[in-house]
Amino acid sequence: MIRHYRGRMFWKILIGFWLVFIVISQLLWLGFVISGERHEPPEMRAVRRIAELQIASAASVLASGGPTALAEMMAGWPSADRQFFTVTPQDAPDKVAAQPAADGPFADVMVRQVKGADERWYALRYDVKALRADSRLGSQRKFLNIPEPMVILAGAAGLLFSLLLAWNLTRPMRQLSLGFARVSSGDLSVRLFPGMRRRHDELSEVAKNFDEMVERLSVLVRAREELLHDISHELRSPLARLQLATGLARQMPENVSASLDRIDAEAQRLDKMIGELLTLSRAEHDAMPDEQYFDLTGLIEAVVTDVRYEAQIPGVEIGLDIDRQQDYTVRGNAELIRRGLENVLRNALRFSHAGQRVQVTLWREAQWLSIRISDQGPGVDEEKLSSIFDPFVRVNSPLMGKGYGLGLAIVRKVMLAHHGEVQAVNGEQGGLTLTLRLPHWQLN
């Protein structure tokens, strides 16, 4: 059952962002508090500036026009501003009253003594603390020392950003999770990269690797199914002949000897096919046992010597051309490479007539050691060249013998297991040419 609710990762990202937001805001507030003696907050500076302007204008009007002019000017002030400003007559300037009620720029009360036009002294007093408390700047509500407008605006923007961030990160994670669930249930058709290619980040690379993994699994599963189908098909024929031979032996006792010969021949066929299947399975593993460094020249010479002995009966010549001045060091399993070379040479020998030649050439090109095996046989149809390395694929020819189509499949698996390659082309003058390439190793 598919779950539609958000996973824990989504809520971790969302809640984690909000915790970071709160911690940063508190650290900023703490920084302002610690540095408050040197830096006046902007809202406090605005309130003090208003008080300074009003008390300066009142002092100027009182000094030039007297109390009457000051009263006329204050009549035009808003009632909210007049309640914080007071004018007190006095006989002489008071030095004590001239001092602010608090030190520094954060004075709660501003006091200025002015000599009016009537030659009398007046004390102008402005209650800055009351103005600050009554003003909107000073009466803002706060949440965790954060002004309410900042909480609303920044909080809403932060919530939207955190939602987008959490969705952007958790959505591909959910897609990957659903993809793995479908693969585990046997659905190998799922692909994630087409829907995530526009991200251009690490998650899109993960989706691409996921698709490559599923594609590889699909190929392997399909190959296994085809191989099992082919094996079951190939086993039916010798088993049917075995059953026929045993049935004839029971019905006609005088043919027991011929039936036993047939049973022995079919048993040998089965043994050969099973041995080739085991070799094919062993060659599929990249990490093979018994890896060692060896000279490819000696291995090829030994294989050619054995095949030359077999080629005496059909009358086919086996040629060998090697540049002795080069180094041909190879790392791998010598027995598997030998088995692959034998399969190619015996395959070429099988399709050759008396008087024809099979040429084996070994040379070095860049970082590769190349082995070319050419025959003068009938060759292979161009449309079938790409499939002759598949298991149980056999060329329709009267010279093909009684093989199971596993020889060249083993050759390809051996080359791939040694990080090499194999290629088949038809020769210009007829025949088939196979080129095997193995990486060249230099011993330090």
Steps between C-alpha positions, in 0.01 A plus 500: 500500500639842400525750784400857410595680820824690534797308628715586795765663283249766387416596858866490604588755233199718577543502879877525471473815288268661753731418788789657310286807434418540869861445612633756251237758604589455867870531427434823308291635788773406747758677283290818496457484878873458562592781262209723609725738694681597179217471245160662542211302348339673198157538664654666808695738280179600320315576827790707635525693172129593520544625855810702409327671205192594703691633800738696273212662311323582828817660643548712188140626501512571877823697471374713211128538565446419862240276668218627279674396177592164656138439597384581147757257354408219746132549411585362157669190642309172521358438842708180524821709474391779740450256787873420516617867488484741798616862553579616854588866587787554746677798649853400411673218309521180704824310446357180644191511279721551197646150542331208311317240704718222355848485355580431135278518194224301669384789735147446631437878532639787292520840682606837355501841678417793274477878563181621344423827322350631825843466667384215719648152522304192404573125532394297194450133588429213258412151634687278250423181692125559486518585129697183431253289695201659326642491146437208272871429474529455873177309551557220249423157631782247484532124488830367636642856471398512131262781393160375398518625135832320455353183647205515260686597182828318555323205655263462205783537250717259698217249522444517124872461432533208740197328344647537151841383621360199683278406204786543252726268700251238615310460173789327316564292811141375487538429128815298569327312780203413277740403220691260724170357625389431142835340415484281810154383391639397160406803287813584298327750272521789748718798393561812712744716303247627236296662778803643683727605214420871550642511852864494381629406844625198694149354533458492122833316479369249754187454285720446193707239684178337621375469142832353388484248784143398411591475132795277586280285723242475222766386253638243746156362587403481135831330413450249782148423385614457141791284610275276710259472210779411260654250741169326555446487125849363432468236772180357354667356189775290668261393776244393242769299320605343831142396570468362146824298538386347831161420350658326200732303732198367692301415186787351297754329724715417197569879453612563856859566392397764244261657752777519760727670246228754431446558874876549548514750211206700631647500852822642357300769319325595824829503688655726237208743505494516881876563502458787253216646708718489811781671311256764375370561852852521641606750232215735597666592830725807489704393803639162397719270709851399397584837339865535413742677267613291204641535149228477235753379239560165668129444552417565133785277381375213719143533369614524137716187546198301625274623221766428235497139616123485450523681164702219343189290429300765304823627342471861624812713556530702821728807467644705790645852474642667814727803536761358740638845587191603699395422855172308530437488876137428596331485838217255545397138504721315252273195485193706401693694236638172365147358483379806309784482245440128450131564431579763236767289329294180501202698368718631215634148438147359485398742222818450292553264203810299413778723368368816667687700761416635845725794589572604861665843552606660827607864522498793739307821443514777763382343828345195335628159398307392191452144371358464149378157381399485133368205301403446136165337568151609392478787750180616670202697370538869588171511689614211722846635591368679809330187638767230455632574851163427664451158667345221287523704178630283216568587137300299248779324313577135418844558655382611839527157661306401810584779742254679725585860402679570829858532377492862382276596794776372730757701301307824549448438872871422546600823322255712700613341826857606415384855407557427132282471192435277197387597151396294196506618138487326164826507305528682169599175325247292693521324832455636850745710701479520880706757690555451873642788705643475852646784709880505513652494849848635570679357802694760698 
